[in-house]
Amino acid sequence: MKNILLIIPLLIFHLSVSQAQDRYLLENSFVRFFSDGIVEDIEATNKDAKGIIDFSKNEFLIKIPIKSFKFASALMQEHFNENYMESDKFPEGTFKGKIEGSYELGKNGIYQVNTIGDLTIHGVTKPRNIPAFIYVKDGKIALESKFMIRVAEHKIKIPSIVIRNIAEEVEVTIKSDLKKYDKQ
């Protein structure tokens, strides 16, 4: 009986440690969106994405602060935040879901997976299946994804005066290193 009482706390400790080892935070994240316009291309970058990936459950949550997108022009950034994205009302974009596909975090390689979940932009949530790559090299892990977003799907209104300069679909690229979550 005494041995069983000693084993139970050890099992609980082992399970909590192994689960924490499978959780990773986004680090050095880079998000870019690009709109191929007739008059001019529109591009913005964001280095403030935050997120957590729990590989033991194949679950993830990524949050991107909308006001952190940087443009070549301050006026373009102002229009983006005030007129299109309404950043005060909808301060972040999120993607929450599951990872499908096989990968080995302990083995060097490039693993193609699918991220399936709910993408929320401008207050509108849409189910998405977005391909991604997990890169493992000498114990370091990174992820990358490139996909298209239809502006109208997220009820982002484009004024008719500039409608020809903004593509109906915007290309989004996400890259990030992953750092083990050290819960202390």
Backbone as JSON Lines, residues from 0, in Angstrom:
{"i":0,"aa":"M","n":[0.83,-1.19,0.0],"ca":[0.0,0.0,0.0],"c":[0.87,1.26,0.0]}
{"i":1,"aa":"K","n":[1.96,1.2,0.8],"ca":[2.86,2.32,0.88],"c":[3.5,2.61,-0.48]}
{"i":2,"aa":"N","n":[3.84,1.54,-1.2],"ca":[4.46,1.69,-2.53],"c":[3.49,2.33,-3.51]}
{"i":3,"aa":"I","n":[2.24,1.96,-3.43],"ca":[1.24,2.54,-4.34],"c":[1.1,4.03,-4.07]}
{"i":4,"aa":"L","n":[1.12,4.43,-2.8],"ca":[1.02,5.84,-2.46],"c":[2.23,6.63,-2.96]}
{"i":5,"aa":"L","n":[3.38,6.0,-3.06],"ca":[4.57,6.66,-3.6],"c":[4.52,6.73,-5.13]}
{"i":6,"aa":"I","n":[3.98,5.72,-5.75],"ca":[3.94,5.64,-7.22],"c":[2.96,6.66,-7.8]}
{"i":7,"aa":"I","n":[1.83,6.87,-7.17],"ca":[0.82,7.78,-7.71],"c":[1.38,9.2,-7.91]}
{"i":8,"aa":"P","n":[2.03,9.81,-6.9],"ca":[2.58,11.16,-7.15],"c":[3.65,11.16,-8.24]}
{"i":9,"aa":"L","n":[4.45,10.09,-8.31],"ca":[5.47,10.01,-9.36],"c":[4.83,9.95,-10.74]}
{"i":10,"aa":"L","n":[3.76,9.19,-10.88],"ca":[3.06,9.11,-12.17],"c":[2.46,10.46,-12.55]}
{"i":11,"aa":"I","n":[1.86,11.13,-11.59],"ca":[1.27,12.45,-11.87],"c":[2.37,13.43,-12.28]}
{"i":12,"aa":"F","n":[3.5,13.41,-11.58],"ca":[4.62,14.29,-11.92],"c":[5.14,13.97,-13.32]}
{"i":13,"aa":"H","n":[5.31,12.69,-13.63],"ca":[5.81,12.28,-14.94],"c":[4.86,12.73,-16.06]}
{"i":14,"aa":"L","n":[3.58,12.56,-15.86],"ca":[2.61,12.97,-16.88],"c":[2.63,14.48,-17.09]}
{"i":15,"aa":"S","n":[2.71,15.24,-16.0],"ca":[2.71,16.7,-16.16],"c":[4.0,17.18,-16.82]}
{"i":16,"aa":"V","n":[5.14,16.57,-16.51],"ca":[6.4,16.94,-17.14],"c":[6.39,16.57,-18.62]}
{"i":17,"aa":"S","n":[5.91,15.38,-18.95],"ca":[5.91,14.97,-20.36],"c":[4.95,15.83,-21.18]}
{"i":18,"aa":"Q","n":[3.83,16.25,-20.59],"ca":[2.91,17.12,-21.32],"c":[3.53,18.5,-21.54]}
{"i":19,"aa":"A","n":[4.23,19.02,-20.55],"ca":[4.86,20.33,-20.7],"c":[5.95,20.28,-21.77]}
{"i":20,"aa":"Q","n":[6.62,19.13,-21.91],"ca":[7.67,19.0,-22.91],"c":[7.11,19.01,-24.32]}
{"i":21,"aa":"D","n":[5.85,18.75,-24.5],"ca":[5.24,18.73,-25.82],"c":[4.59,20.06,-26.19]}
{"i":22,"aa":"R","n":[4.71,21.05,-25.33],"ca":[4.14,22.37,-25.61],"c":[5.24,23.33,-26.04]}
{"i":23,"aa":"Y","n":[4.94,24.05,-27.1],"ca":[5.9,25.0,-27.66],"c":[5.22,26.34,-27.89]}
{"i":24,"aa":"L","n":[6.01,27.4,-27.71],"ca":[5.54,28.76,-27.97],"c":[6.14,29.27,-29.27]}
{"i":25,"aa":"L","n":[5.4,30.11,-29.97],"ca":[5.96,30.77,-31.14],"c":[7.02,31.76,-30.67]}
{"i":26,"aa":"E","n":[8.14,31.79,-31.37],"ca":[9.23,32.7,-31.04],"c":[9.81,33.22,-32.35]}
{"i":27,"aa":"N","n":[10.19,34.48,-32.39],"ca":[10.72,35.09,-33.62],"c":[9.72,34.93,-34.77]}
{"i":28,"aa":"S","n":[8.48,35.18,-34.49],"ca":[7.44,34.99,-35.51],"c":[7.5,36.11,-36.55]}
{"i":29,"aa":"F","n":[7.07,35.75,-37.75],"ca":[7.02,36.69,-38.86],"c":[5.77,36.38,-39.67]}
{"i":30,"aa":"V","n":[4.9,37.38,-39.81],"ca":[3.68,37.23,-40.6],"c":[3.72,38.31,-41.68]}
{"i":31,"aa":"R","n":[3.41,37.91,-42.9],"ca":[3.4,38.85,-44.03],"c":[2.12,38.66,-44.81]}
{"i":32,"aa":"F","n":[1.5,39.76,-45.21],"ca":[0.43,39.61,-46.18],"c":[0.74,40.47,-47.39]}
{"i":33,"aa":"F","n":[0.3,39.98,-48.53],"ca":[0.62,40.62,-49.8],"c":[-0.61,40.63,-50.68]}
{"i":34,"aa":"S","n":[-0.93,41.81,-51.21],"ca":[-2.04,41.98,-52.14],"c":[-1.48,42.5,-53.45]}
{"i":35,"aa":"D","n":[-1.69,41.75,-54.49],"ca":[-1.21,42.09,-55.83],"c":[-2.21,43.04,-56.48]}
{"i":36,"aa":"G","n":[-1.94,44.34,-56.42],"ca":[-2.87,45.33,-56.95],"c":[-2.5,45.8,-58.34]}
{"i":37,"aa":"I","n":[-3.47,46.33,-59.05],"ca":[-3.24,46.84,-60.41],"c":[-2.38,48.1,-60.36]}
{"i":38,"aa":"V","n":[-2.7,49.02,-59.47],"ca":[-1.97,50.28,-59.37],"c":[-0.68,50.09,-58.57]}
{"i":39,"aa":"E","n":[-0.79,49.42,-57.42],"ca":[0.39,49.15,-56.59],"c":[0.14,47.92,-55.73]}
{"i":40,"aa":"D","n":[1.23,47.25,-55.39],"ca":[1.13,46.1,-54.49],"c":[1.02,46.62,-53.06]}
{"i":41,"aa":"I","n":[0.33,45.87,-52.24],"ca":[0.19,46.23,-50.83],"c":[0.79,45.1,-50.01]}
{"i":42,"aa":"E","n":[1.71,45.49,-49.13],"ca":[2.41,44.5,-48.32],"c":[2.56,45.03,-46.9]}
{"i":43,"aa":"A","n":[2.42,44.13,-45.93],"ca":[2.63,44.5,-44.53],"c":[3.24,43.31,-43.8]}
{"i":44,"aa":"T","n":[4.0,43.6,-42.76],"ca":[4.62,42.54,-41.96],"c":[4.31,42.76,-40.49]}
{"i":45,"aa":"N","n":[4.39,41.67,-39.74],"ca":[4.05,41.68,-38.33],"c":[4.98,40.71,-37.62]}
{"i":46,"aa":"K","n":[5.63,41.17,-36.57],"ca":[6.55,40.31,-35.81],"c":[6.05,40.05,-34.39]}
{"i":47,"aa":"D","n":[4.76,40.27,-34.16],"ca":[4.21,40.15,-32.81],"c":[3.23,39.0,-32.62]}
{"i":48,"aa":"A","n":[3.2,38.05,-33.54],"ca":[2.29,36.91,-33.38],"c":[2.7,36.1,-32.16]}
{"i":49,"aa":"K","n":[1.72,35.63,-31.43],"ca":[1.93,34.78,-30.26],"c":[1.14,33.5,-30.46]}
{"i":50,"aa":"G","n":[1.61,32.44,-29.87],"ca":[0.86,31.21,-30.0],"c":[1.47,30.09,-29.2]}
{"i":51,"aa":"I","n":[0.7,29.03,-29.07],"ca":[1.14,27.83,-28.37],"c":[0.7,26.62,-29.18]}
{"i":52,"aa":"I","n":[1.58,25.64,-29.25],"ca":[1.28,24.38,-29.92],"c":[1.5,23.27,-28.91]}
{"i":53,"aa":"D","n":[0.49,22.44,-28.73],"ca":[0.58,21.28,-27.85],"c":[0.65,20.05,-28.74]}
{"i":54,"aa":"F","n":[1.88,19.56,-28.97],"ca":[2.06,18.43,-29.87],"c":[1.52,17.13,-29.29]}
{"i":55,"aa":"S","n":[1.38,17.04,-27.96],"ca":[0.82,15.82,-27.37],"c":[-0.66,15.67,-27.71]}
{"i":56,"aa":"K","n":[-1.33,16.8,-27.94],"ca":[-2.76,16.78,-28.3],"c":[-2.99,17.21,-29.75]}
{"i":57,"aa":"N","n":[-1.91,17.6,-30.43],"ca":[-2.0,18.12,-31.81],"c":[-2.94,19.33,-31.88]}
{"i":58,"aa":"E","n":[-2.85,20.21,-30.89],"ca":[-3.69,21.41,-30.85],"c":[-2.82,22.66,-30.88]}
{"i":59,"aa":"F","n":[-3.39,23.74,-31.4],"ca":[-2.65,24.99,-31.45],"c":[-3.6,26.18,-31.31]}
{"i":60,"aa":"L","n":[-3.02,27.3,-30.93],"ca":[-3.72,28.58,-30.9],"c":[-2.71,29.66,-31.27]}
{"i":61,"aa":"I","n":[-3.04,30.45,-32.29],"ca":[-2.17,31.54,-32.72],"c":[-2.99,32.83,-32.71]}
{"i":62,"aa":"K","n":[-2.39,33.89,-32.14],"ca":[-3.04,35.2,-32.1],"c":[-2.11,36.23,-32.73]}
{"i":63,"aa":"I","n":[-2.69,37.05,-33.61],"ca":[-1.91,38.08,-34.3],"c":[-2.55,39.44,-34.04]}
{"i":64,"aa":"P","n":[-1.84,40.35,-33.35],"ca":[-2.39,41.69,-33.13],"c":[-2.42,42.47,-34.45]}
{"i":65,"aa":"I","n":[-3.58,42.91,-34.84],"ca":[-3.78,43.56,-36.13],"c":[-3.01,44.88,-36.23]}
{"i":66,"aa":"K","n":[-2.99,45.65,-35.17],"ca":[-2.29,46.95,-35.21],"c":[-0.78,46.81,-35.34]}
{"i":67,"aa":"S","n":[-0.25,45.61,-35.17],"ca":[1.19,45.41,-35.29],"c":[1.66,45.22,-36.72]}
{"i":68,"aa":"F","n":[0.75,45.18,-37.68],"ca":[1.17,45.11,-39.09],"c":[1.8,46.44,-39.48]}
{"i":69,"aa":"K","n":[2.98,46.36,-40.07],"ca":[3.73,47.55,-40.5],"c":[3.73,47.65,-42.02]}
{"i":70,"aa":"F","n":[3.44,48.84,-42.52],"ca":[3.36,49.12,-43.95],"c":[4.5,50.05,-44.36]}
{"i":71,"aa":"A","n":[4.72,50.16,-45.66],"ca":[5.73,51.09,-46.19],"c":[5.31,52.54,-45.95]}
{"i":72,"aa":"S","n":[4.01,52.77,-45.88],"ca":[3.48,54.13,-45.72],"c":[2.6,54.21,-44.48]}
{"i":73,"aa":"A","n":[2.78,55.28,-43.71],"ca":[1.96,55.48,-42.51],"c":[0.49,55.66,-42.88]}
{"i":74,"aa":"L","n":[0.23,56.3,-44.01],"ca":[-1.15,56.51,-44.45],"c":[-1.82,55.17,-44.78]}
{"i":75,"aa":"M","n":[-1.06,54.3,-45.43],"ca":[-1.59,52.97,-45.76],"c":[-1.92,52.2,-44.48]}
{"i":76,"aa":"Q","n":[-1.05,52.32,-43.49],"ca":[-1.27,51.64,-42.21],"c":[-2.51,52.2,-41.51]}
{"i":77,"aa":"E","n":[-2.69,53.5,-41.57],"ca":[-3.85,54.13,-40.96],"c":[-5.15,53.66,-41.63]}
{"i":78,"aa":"H","n":[-5.16,53.64,-42.95],"ca":[-6.34,53.18,-43.69],"c":[-6.65,51.72,-43.36]}
{"i":79,"aa":"F","n":[-5.6,50.91,-43.3],"ca":[-5.76,49.48,-42.99],"c":[-6.44,49.3,-41.64]}
{"i":80,"aa":"N","n":[-5.93,50.0,-40.62],"ca":[-6.46,49.83,-39.26],"c":[-7.83,50.47,-39.06]}
{"i":81,"aa":"E","n":[-8.04,51.65,-39.62],"ca":[-9.29,52.37,-39.37],"c":[-10.42,51.99,-40.33]}
{"i":82,"aa":"N","n":[-10.1,51.89,-41.61],"ca":[-11.16,51.71,-42.62],"c":[-11.45,50.26,-42.98]}
{"i":83,"aa":"Y","n":[-10.43,49.43,-43.02],"ca":[-10.63,48.06,-43.48],"c":[-10.77,47.07,-42.33]}
{"i":84,"aa":"M","n":[-9.77,47.02,-41.46],"ca":[-9.76,46.01,-40.4],"c":[-10.48,46.44,-39.13]}
{"i":85,"aa":"E","n":[-10.76,47.73,-38.98],"ca":[-11.41,48.24,-37.77],"c":[-10.73,47.65,-36.52]}
{"i":86,"aa":"S","n":[-9.43,47.91,-36.43],"ca":[-8.58,47.27,-35.42],"c":[-8.98,47.56,-33.98]}
{"i":87,"aa":"D","n":[-9.6,48.7,-33.72],"ca":[-10.05,48.96,-32.35],"c":[-11.19,48.02,-31.97]}
{"i":88,"aa":"K","n":[-12.04,47.72,-32.92],"ca":[-13.18,46.83,-32.69],"c":[-12.77,45.35,-32.75]}
{"i":89,"aa":"F","n":[-11.83,45.03,-33.65],"ca":[-11.36,43.65,-33.84],"c":[-9.83,43.65,-33.73]}
{"i":90,"aa":"P","n":[-9.3,43.66,-32.5],"ca":[-7.86,43.88,-32.3],"c":[-6.93,42.74,-32.71]}
{"i":91,"aa":"E","n":[-7.47,41.54,-32.88],"ca":[-6.56,40.45,-33.24],"c":[-7.23,39.45,-34.17]}
{"i":92,"aa":"G","n":[-6.38,38.77,-34.91],"ca":[-6.81,37.64,-35.7],"c":[-6.37,36.38,-34.97]}
{"i":93,"aa":"T","n":[-7.17,35.32,-35.03],"ca":[-6.8,34.09,-34.33],"c":[-7.0,32.89,-35.25]}
{"i":94,"aa":"F","n":[-6.21,31.87,-34.99],"ca":[-6.38,30.59,-35.67],"c":[-6.2,29.53,-34.6]}
{"i":95,"aa":"K","n":[-7.25,28.74,-34.39],"ca":[-7.26,27.72,-33.34],"c":[-7.73,26.41,-33.94]}
{"i":96,"aa":"G","n":[-6.99,25.33,-33.65],"ca":[-7.43,24.07,-34.21],"c":[-6.51,22.91,-33.91]}
{"i":97,"aa":"K","n":[-6.49,21.98,-34.85],"ca":[-5.75,20.72,-34.72],"c":[-4.74,20.58,-35.85]}
{"i":98,"aa":"I","n":[-3.7,19.81,-35.57],"ca":[-2.69,19.47,-36.57],"c":[-2.95,18.04,-37.01]}
{"i":99,"aa":"E","n":[-3.01,17.83,-38.32],"ca":[-3.16,16.48,-38.87],"c":[-1.96,16.17,-39.73]}
{"i":100,"aa":"G","n":[-1.46,14.95,-39.61],"ca":[-0.3,14.53,-40.38],"c":[0.75,13.96,-39.45]}
{"i":101,"aa":"S","n":[1.74,13.32,-40.02],"ca":[2.76,12.7,-39.18],"c":[4.04,13.53,-39.19]}
{"i":102,"aa":"Y","n":[4.7,13.53,-38.06],"ca":[5.96,14.25,-37.88],"c":[6.67,13.62,-36.68]}
{"i":103,"aa":"E","n":[7.98,13.82,-36.6],"ca":[8.77,13.35,-35.47],"c":[9.62,14.51,-34.98]}
{"i":104,"aa":"L","n":[9.3,15.03,-33.83],"ca":[10.02,16.18,-33.31],"c":[11.46,15.84,-32.92]}
{"i":105,"aa":"G","n":[11.74,14.56,-32.73],"ca":[13.09,14.14,-32.37],"c":[13.94,13.72,-33.56]}
{"i":106,"aa":"K","n":[13.43,13.89,-34.77],"ca":[14.15,13.43,-35.96],"c":[14.2,14.56,-36.99]}
{"i":107,"aa":"N","n":[15.42,14.87,-37.46],"ca":[15.56,15.91,-38.48],"c":[14.68,15.6,-39.68]}
{"i":108,"aa":"G","n":[14.04,16.64,-40.2],"ca":[13.21,16.45,-41.38],"c":[12.29,17.63,-41.62]}
{"i":109,"aa":"I","n":[11.65,17.58,-42.77],"ca":[10.63,18.56,-43.14],"c":[9.33,17.79,-43.25]}
{"i":110,"aa":"Y","n":[8.37,18.15,-42.44],"ca":[7.12,17.41,-42.35],"c":[5.96,18.29,-42.82]}
{"i":111,"aa":"Q","n":[5.25,17.82,-43.82],"ca":[4.08,18.55,-44.29],"c":[2.87,18.07,-43.51]}
{"i":112,"aa":"V","n":[2.14,19.03,-42.93],"ca":[0.95,18.73,-42.13],"c":[-0.19,19.64,-42.59]}
{"i":113,"aa":"N","n":[-1.36,19.36,-42.08],"ca":[-2.51,20.24,-42.3],"c":[-2.95,20.8,-40.96]}
{"i":114,"aa":"T","n":[-3.23,22.08,-40.94],"ca":[-3.78,22.7,-39.74],"c":[-5.26,22.96,-40.03]}
{"i":115,"aa":"I","n":[-6.09,22.36,-39.22],"ca":[-7.54,22.43,-39.44],"c":[-8.17,23.1,-38.23]}
{"i":116,"aa":"G","n":[-8.89,24.19,-38.48],"ca":[-9.49,24.87,-37.35],"c":[-10.3,26.08,-37.77]}
{"i":117,"aa":"D","n":[-10.47,26.98,-36.81],"ca":[-11.27,28.19,-37.01],"c":[-10.36,29.4,-37.12]}
{"i":118,"aa":"L","n":[-10.45,30.08,-38.25],"ca":[-9.7,31.3,-38.5],"c":[-10.65,32.49,-38.31]}
{"i":119,"aa":"T","n":[-10.29,33.36,-37.37],"ca":[-11.12,34.54,-37.09],"c":[-10.37,35.8,-37.48]}
{"i":120,"aa":"I","n":[-10.95,36.53,-38.42],"ca":[-10.4,37.81,-38.87],"c":[-11.57,38.77,-38.98]}
{"i":121,"aa":"H","n":[-11.39,39.99,-38.47],"ca":[-12.41,41.04,-38.56],"c":[-13.72,40.58,-37.91]}
{"i":122,"aa":"G","n":[-13.6,39.75,-36.86],"ca":[-14.77,39.27,-36.13],"c":[-15.53,38.16,-36.81]}
{"i":123,"aa":"V","n":[-15.06,37.69,-37.95],"ca":[-15.74,36.63,-38.7],"c":[-14.9,35.36,-38.63]}
{"i":124,"aa":"T","n":[-15.52,34.28,-38.16],"ca":[-14.84,33.0,-38.01],"c":[-15.22,32.08,-39.16]}
{"i":125,"aa":"K","n":[-14.19,31.49,-39.77],"ca":[-14.4,30.56,-40.88],"c":[-13.58,29.29,-40.63]}
{"i":126,"aa":"P","n":[-14.17,28.12,-40.92],"ca":[-13.38,26.89,-40.82],"c":[-12.35,26.88,-41.95]}
{"i":127,"aa":"R","n":[-11.12,26.47,-41.62],"ca":[-10.06,26.45,-42.63],"c":[-9.23,25.18,-42.5]}
{"i":128,"aa":"N","n":[-8.71,24.75,-43.62],"ca":[-7.73,23.67,-43.7],"c":[-6.52,24.27,-44.39]}
{"i":129,"aa":"I","n":[-5.47,24.56,-43.62],"ca":[-4.32,25.28,-44.14],"c":[-3.08,24.39,-44.07]}
{"i":130,"aa":"P","n":[-2.42,24.16,-45.2],"ca":[-1.2,23.36,-45.19],"c":[-0.08,24.1,-44.48]}
{"i":131,"aa":"A","n":[0.79,23.34,-43.83],"ca":[1.93,23.93,-43.13],"c":[3.1,22.95,-43.16]}
{"i":132,"aa":"F","n":[4.27,23.46,-42.86],"ca":[5.46,22.63,-42.77],"c":[6.05,22.78,-41.38]}
{"i":133,"aa":"I","n":[6.47,21.66,-40.8],"ca":[7.21,21.65,-39.55],"c":[8.63,21.26,-39.91]}
{"i":134,"aa":"Y","n":[9.59,22.1,-39.54],"ca":[11.0,21.85,-39.82],"c":[11.68,21.45,-38.52]}
{"i":135,"aa":"V","n":[12.38,20.32,-38.54],"ca":[13.13,19.87,-37.37],"c":[14.58,19.72,-37.81]}
{"i":136,"aa":"K","n":[15.49,20.41,-37.12],"ca":[16.91,20.33,-37.45],"c":[17.71,20.46,-36.16]}
{"i":137,"aa":"D","n":[18.4,19.39,-35.81],"ca":[19.29,19.37,-34.64],"c":[18.61,19.89,-33.37]}
{"i":138,"aa":"G","n":[17.4,19.42,-33.13],"ca":[16.67,19.77,-31.92],"c":[15.92,21.09,-31.99]}
{"i":139,"aa":"K","n":[16.1,21.83,-33.07],"ca":[15.37,23.09,-33.24],"c":[14.16,22.84,-34.14]}
{"i":140,"aa":"I","n":[13.05,23.5,-33.79],"ca":[11.8,23.29,-34.51],"c":[11.29,24.64,-35.01]}
{"i":141,"aa":"A","n":[10.8,24.64,-36.24],"ca":[10.21,25.85,-36.83],"c":[8.99,25.44,-37.62]}
{"i":142,"aa":"L","n":[8.15,26.41,-37.91],"ca":[6.99,26.13,-38.76],"c":[6.85,27.22,-39.8]}
{"i":143,"aa":"E","n":[6.18,26.86,-40.88],"ca":[5.95,27.8,-41.97],"c":[4.67,27.43,-42.7]}
{"i":144,"aa":"S","n":[3.97,28.45,-43.15],"ca":[2.75,28.22,-43.92],"c":[2.52,29.4,-44.86]}
{"i":145,"aa":"K","n":[1.95,29.1,-46.01],"ca":[1.56,30.14,-46.96],"c":[0.19,29.77,-47.48]}
{"i":146,"aa":"F","n":[-0.74,30.73,-47.44],"ca":[-2.11,30.45,-47.85],"c":[-2.79,31.73,-48.29]}
{"i":147,"aa":"M","n":[-3.96,31.59,-48.87],"ca":[-4.73,32.72,-49.38],"c":[-5.96,32.96,-48.49]}
{"i":148,"aa":"I","n":[-6.31,34.23,-48.34],"ca":[-7.53,34.61,-47.62],"c":[-8.37,35.47,-48.55]}
{"i":149,"aa":"R","n":[-9.62,35.09,-48.69],"ca":[-10.57,35.91,-49.47],"c":[-11.1,37.02,-48.55]}
{"i":150,"aa":"V","n":[-10.83,38.25,-48.93],"ca":[-11.19,39.42,-48.12],"c":[-12.7,39.44,-47.83]}
{"i":151,"aa":"A","n":[-13.52,39.16,-48.82],"ca":[-14.98,39.23,-48.65],"c":[-15.49,38.2,-47.64]}
{"i":152,"aa":"E","n":[-14.81,37.05,-47.51],"ca":[-15.25,36.03,-46.56],"c":[-15.25,36.54,-45.12]}
{"i":153,"aa":"H","n":[-14.41,37.52,-44.85],"ca":[-14.31,38.05,-43.49],"c":[-14.97,39.43,-43.37]}
{"i":154,"aa":"K","n":[-15.83,39.72,-44.34],"ca":[-16.63,40.96,-44.34],"c":[-15.78,42.22,-44.18]}
{"i":155,"aa":"I","n":[-14.62,42.19,-44.83],"ca":[-13.76,43.37,-44.87],"c":[-14.2,44.17,-46.08]}
{"i":156,"aa":"K","n":[-14.72,45.35,-45.82],"ca":[-15.28,46.18,-46.9],"c":[-14.19,47.03,-47.53]}
{"i":157,"aa":"I","n":[-14.14,46.97,-48.84],"ca":[-13.19,47.76,-49.6],"c":[-13.97,48.86,-50.33]}
{"i":158,"aa":"P","n":[-13.64,50.13,-50.08],"ca":[-14.34,51.22,-50.77],"c":[-14.2,51.09,-52.29]}
{"i":159,"aa":"S","n":[-15.25,51.42,-53.01],"ca":[-15.27,51.26,-54.46],"c":[-14.17,52.07,-55.15]}
{"i":160,"aa":"I","n":[-13.74,53.16,-54.54],"ca":[-12.71,53.99,-55.15],"c":[-11.35,53.27,-55.25]}
{"i":161,"aa":"V","n":[-11.11,52.31,-54.34],"ca":[-9.82,51.58,-54.36],"c":[-9.99,50.09,-54.63]}
{"i":162,"aa":"I","n":[-11.18,49.67,-54.98],"ca":[-11.47,48.24,-55.15],"c":[-10.55,47.59,-56.19]}
{"i":163,"aa":"R","n":[-10.17,48.34,-57.22],"ca":[-9.31,47.77,-58.27],"c":[-7.87,47.6,-57.8]}
{"i":164,"aa":"N","n":[-7.5,48.28,-56.73],"ca":[-6.12,48.19,-56.26],"c":[-5.92,47.11,-55.2]}
{"i":165,"aa":"I","n":[-6.97,46.53,-54.71],"ca":[-6.84,45.5,-53.67],"c":[-7.38,44.2,-54.22]}
{"i":166,"aa":"A","n":[-6.55,43.18,-54.18],"ca":[-6.93,41.88,-54.71],"c":[-8.05,41.27,-53.87]}
{"i":167,"aa":"E","n":[-8.87,40.43,-54.49],"ca":[-9.93,39.74,-53.76],"c":[-9.35,38.73,-52.78]}
{"i":168,"aa":"E","n":[-8.18,38.21,-53.13],"ca":[-7.48,37.27,-52.25],"c":[-6.14,37.87,-51.85]}
{"i":169,"aa":"V","n":[-5.8,37.7,-50.59],"ca":[-4.55,38.2,-50.05],"c":[-3.7,36.99,-49.66]}
{"i":170,"aa":"E","n":[-2.42,37.03,-50.05],"ca":[-1.51,35.94,-49.69],"c":[-0.93,36.2,-48.3]}
{"i":171,"aa":"V","n":[-1.0,35.19,-47.44],"ca":[-0.48,35.29,-46.08],"c":[0.64,34.27,-45.9]}
{"i":172,"aa":"T","n":[1.76,34.72,-45.35],"ca":[2.89,33.85,-45.04],"c":[3.16,33.96,-43.55]}
{"i":173,"aa":"I","n":[3.32,32.81,-42.91],"ca":[3.66,32.78,-41.49],"c":[4.9,31.91,-41.32]}
{"i":174,"aa":"K","n":[5.88,32.44,-40.58],"ca":[7.09,31.69,-40.24],"c":[7.36,31.93,-38.76]}
{"i":175,"aa":"S","n":[7.79,30.89,-38.08],"ca":[8.12,31.07,-36.67],"c":[9.01,29.94,-36.18]}
{"i":176,"aa":"D","n":[9.94,30.29,-35.3],"ca":[10.66,29.28,-34.55],"c":[9.74,28.86,-33.41]}
{"i":177,"aa":"L","n":[9.99,27.67,-32.88],"ca":[9.23,27.19,-31.73],"c":[10.17,26.99,-30.56]}
{"i":178,"aa":"K","n":[9.73,27.41,-29.4],"ca":[10.53,27.3,-28.18],"c":[9.73,26.49,-27.18]}
{"i":179,"aa":"K","n":[10.4,25.53,-26.53],"ca":[9.71,24.72,-25.53],"c":[9.09,25.62,-24.47]}
{"i":180,"aa":"Y","n":[7.86,25.29,-24.13],"ca":[7.14,26.04,-23.1],"c":[7.66,25.6,-21.75]}
{"i":181,"aa":"D","n":[8.27,26.53,-21.04],"ca":[8.83,26.23,-19.72],"c":[7.9,26.79,-18.67]}
{"i":182,"aa":"K","n":[6.99,25.96,-18.21],"ca":[5.98,26.39,-17.24],"c":[6.61,26.45,-15.85]}
{"i":183,"aa":"Q","n":[6.73,27.66,-15.33],"ca":[7.34,27.81,-14.0],"c":[6.44,28.6,-13.1]}
